[in-house]
Amino acid sequence: MNQAARAPERVATAWRRLLALLLGLALLGLALIGLSGAARAYSSEVRLADLPAEARQTLALIKAGGPFPYARDGAVFGNFEQRLPRQKRGYYREYTVPTPGLKHRGPRRIVAGRSSDYYFTSDHYQSFRRIRE
């Protein structure tokens, strides 16, 4: 078989290899997103002493069982984006951390798990830091 006759076969082989490589990269990307989605969002910790004063006060209210200043405090946090470790629905509750100067609830929250695991977010659930006491 001459060179011209083999050209389409070589092109088809090159395309198959390229598609296999792209598929492999796509699957690797999905695996990395799946593995790091929750870990990435709460991979860092924050010491209790390094939290804003309002967050420390909110955590003290959580541990005391209230009273809470906002009607939504204590509502179930769904963790739909899975930025925290997976748990059954109802495991996490959310609480507002007041932001000075704002007349609304603002973006800061503490999310509390039933096992006394606490997470602070200053950007309305985009990222979390586990509170280390």
C-alpha positions in Angstrom: 0.0 0.0 0.0 1.4 3.4 -0.9 1.7 6.5 1.3 -1.4 8.2 -0.2 -3.5 5.2 0.5 -2.4 5.0 4.2 -3.0 8.8 4.9 -6.7 8.4 5.8 -6.0 5.5 8.1 -3.3 7.6 9.9 -5.6 10.6 10.2 -8.4 8.4 11.7 -5.9 6.9 14.2 -4.7 10.3 15.2 -8.3 11.5 15.7 -9.1 8.5 17.8 -6.0 9.1 20.0 -6.9 12.8 20.3 -10.5 12.0 21.3 -9.3 9.4 23.9 -6.9 12.0 25.4 -9.6 14.6 25.6 -12.0 12.2 27.2 -9.4 11.2 29.7 -8.7 14.8 30.6 -12.4 15.5 30.9 -12.8 12.6 33.3 -9.8 13.6 35.3 -11.2 17.2 35.6 -14.5 15.8 36.8 -12.8 13.6 39.3 -10.8 16.5 40.6 -13.8 18.7 40.9 -15.7 16.0 42.7 -12.9 15.2 45.1 -11.9 18.8 45.8 -15.3 20.5 45.8 -16.0 20.1 49.5 -12.4 19.9 50.6 -11.5 23.1 48.7 -14.2 25.1 50.3 -13.4 24.3 53.9 -9.8 23.2 53.6 -8.6 26.0 55.9 -9.2 26.6 59.5 -9.6 29.7 61.6 -8.8 30.0 65.3 -11.7 31.1 67.4 -9.6 34.0 68.6 -9.0 35.2 65.0 -12.7 35.4 64.2 -14.5 38.8 64.2 -16.0 39.6 67.6 -19.5 39.2 66.1 -18.7 35.7 65.1 -17.4 34.8 68.5 -20.6 36.2 70.0 -22.8 34.2 67.6 -20.9 31.0 68.4 -21.5 31.7 72.1 -25.2 32.1 71.4 -25.3 28.9 69.4 -23.7 27.0 72.3 -26.1 28.5 74.8 -29.1 27.7 72.6 -30.1 31.3 71.9 -31.8 33.6 72.0 -31.1 34.5 68.3 -31.6 37.9 66.8 -32.7 36.8 63.4 -35.7 34.7 62.5 -33.7 32.5 60.1 -31.1 31.6 62.7 -31.2 27.9 63.3 -32.7 27.1 59.9 -31.5 23.9 58.2 -28.5 24.5 56.0 -28.9 22.2 52.9 -25.2 22.1 51.9 -26.5 21.7 48.3 -23.2 22.8 46.8 -21.5 20.2 49.0 -18.9 22.6 50.2 -19.0 21.0 53.7 -18.7 17.3 54.4 -21.7 15.3 53.3 -24.2 14.6 56.0 -27.9 13.8 56.1 -30.3 16.7 55.7 -30.9 18.5 58.9 -27.3 17.9 60.2 -26.3 21.5 59.6 -27.9 24.7 60.9 -27.1 28.2 59.8 -26.7 31.3 62.0 -26.2 34.9 61.1 -23.0 36.7 62.0 -23.9 40.5 62.1 -21.8 42.7 59.9 -21.3 46.2 61.4 -22.8 49.0 59.2 -25.3 46.8 57.4 -29.0 47.0 58.0 -29.6 43.5 56.6 -28.2 40.1 57.6 -25.2 40.5 55.4 -23.0 37.6 54.0 -21.4 36.3 57.2 -22.7 33.0 58.7 -21.7 30.2 61.1 -22.9 26.8 60.0 -23.1 24.4 62.9 -23.1 20.6 62.7 -24.8 18.3 65.2 -21.4 17.0 66.3 -20.2 20.5 67.4 -18.4 21.1 64.2 -18.5 24.8 63.3 -17.8 26.6 60.0 -17.5 30.3 59.3 -18.2 31.9 56.0 -17.7 35.6 55.3 -18.8 35.4 51.6 -22.3 33.9 51.9 -21.4 30.2 51.6 -18.9 30.5 48.7 -16.1 29.3 51.0 -15.9 28.0 54.6 -13.2 27.8 57.3 -13.6 25.3 60.0 -13.5 27.0 63.5 -10.8 25.6 65.6 -11.4 26.3 69.3 
